[in-house]
């Protein structure tokens, strides 16, 4: 079970990195709950695939298409939970961010059902997203 959950997480990050929205749609549960940290326009709990896609689209629009997960350094599993240490970045106008983070995914029946994100520098991320 654990190795297949890592495979699902790996497929998720590959889809995010390549902009493969069809694969994302297959991997995210219809009722996913996404916990976006911080105190910015995208922060909070987003429930359902539609809300998550709307948030991600807003992030791409705000970052002028530059928001990216640059690297996925390690994937680790414990039952239905998978963590990933990542590096992400984005630029817009005269603002930029580049930092490490941790994503925590809950996976059930082959789908990502819940997601928590953690940022190395929340104040910089808040300032970037506005």
C-alpha positions in Angstrom: 0.0 0.0 0.0 2.7 2.5 1.0 4.7 2.1 -2.3 1.6 2.7 -4.3 0.8 5.8 -2.3 4.3 7.1 -3.1 3.7 6.3 -6.8 0.4 8.3 -6.6 2.2 11.2 -5.0 5.0 11.1 -7.5 2.4 11.1 -10.4 0.7 14.1 -8.7 3.9 16.1 -8.6 4.9 15.2 -12.1 1.4 16.4 -13.3 1.8 19.7 -11.4 5.3 20.2 -12.8 4.1 19.6 -16.4 0.7 21.3 -16.2 -1.1 18.0 -16.9 -4.6 19.0 -15.6 -6.2 15.8 -16.9 -4.0 13.7 -14.7 -4.5 16.0 -11.8 -8.2 15.6 -12.2 -7.8 11.8 -12.1 -5.6 11.9 -8.9 -7.5 14.4 -6.8 -10.6 13.1 -5.1 -13.8 14.9 -6.1 -14.3 15.9 -2.4 -10.6 16.8 -1.7 -9.9 19.1 1.2 -6.9 21.4 0.6 -5.4 23.3 3.5 -3.5 26.3 2.0 -1.4 28.0 4.7 -0.8 31.7 5.3 -2.7 35.0 5.4 -3.1 35.8 1.7 -5.8 35.7 -0.9 -5.4 31.9 -1.5 -5.1 30.8 2.2 -7.7 28.7 3.9 -9.5 25.4 3.4 -10.7 24.7 -0.2 -13.2 21.9 -0.5 -13.8 19.9 -3.7 -11.9 19.6 -7.0 -13.6 22.7 -8.4 -12.4 24.9 -5.6 -8.9 23.5 -5.7 -8.6 24.1 -9.5 -10.0 27.6 -9.1 -7.3 28.3 -6.5 -4.5 26.8 -8.6 -5.7 28.8 -11.6 -5.7 32.0 -9.5 -2.1 31.3 -8.4 -1.0 30.8 -12.0 -2.7 34.0 -13.0 -1.3 36.0 -10.1 2.2 34.7 -10.7 1.9 35.4 -14.5 2.3 31.7 -15.2 5.6 31.4 -13.3 4.6 29.6 -10.1 6.3 26.2 -10.1 7.4 23.3 -7.9 11.0 23.3 -9.0 12.1 20.1 -7.3 10.7 17.3 -5.3 13.5 16.2 -3.1 12.1 13.3 -1.0 8.8 11.3 -0.8 8.1 9.4 2.4 5.0 7.4 3.4 3.4 6.3 6.6 0.1 4.4 5.9 -2.3 6.7 4.0 0.0 9.8 4.5 2.8 10.8 2.1 5.1 13.8 2.7 7.2 15.5 0.1 10.0 18.0 0.6 9.9 20.4 -2.2 11.3 23.7 -3.5 8.9 26.2 -5.1 9.1 29.6 -6.7 7.3 32.3 -8.6 7.7 35.8 -10.0 5.4 38.6 -10.9 6.1 42.2 -11.7 8.8 43.2 -9.2 8.0 40.5 -6.6 9.5 37.0 -6.3 9.6 34.0 -3.9 11.8 31.0 -3.8 11.7 28.6 -0.8 11.5 25.1 0.5 8.2 23.5 1.6 6.6 20.3 2.7 3.4 18.9 1.3 1.5 16.3 3.2 -1.0 14.2 1.2 -3.7 11.8 2.5 -4.3 9.1 -0.1 -7.3 6.7 0.0 -8.4 4.3 -2.7 -5.9 5.6 -5.1 -7.0 9.3 -4.8 -5.6 12.3 -2.9 -8.3 13.1 -0.4 -6.6 15.8 1.6 -3.6 18.1 1.3 -1.7 20.2 3.7 1.1 22.6 2.6 3.9 24.1 4.7 6.2 27.0 3.7 9.7 27.7 4.9 9.0 31.5 4.9 5.3 32.2 5.4 5.7 36.0 5.5 7.5 36.1 2.1 4.8 33.8 0.6 2.0 36.0 2.1 3.6 39.1 0.6 4.0 37.4 -2.8 0.4 36.3 -3.1 -1.0 39.5 -1.6 
